Amino acid sequence: RLTDGTYHGVYAGGMYKWRTNECDVTVAGGKVTDIQLTLSQDPGSENTDCEMLYERVIQAQSLQVDTISGATLTSKAYLQAVENALLQAQY
């Protein structure tokens, strides 16, 4: 159950802060309708199609989606920021 609104998620990037990222997640009608990457300090981010990853989340309405091949750790970091945003939306 999610409360409608836009929520900002942050992931600090792990031990070396290499995968630090932030995103805005929009919830409407109790469903995730949009996810926008707002910051990425990941040196591998050029290998990750975050829009494809976010589209998978929106289609599945779940964080249990396939990661981007060749960018697994970056994908997981992006998903962690989305999860952190959605924690704020729960009621």
Salt bridges, closest charged atoms under 4 A:
GLU22 OE1 - HIS8 NE2 2.76
ASP24 OD1 - HIS8 ND1 2.67
ASP42 OD2 - ARG19 NE 3.91
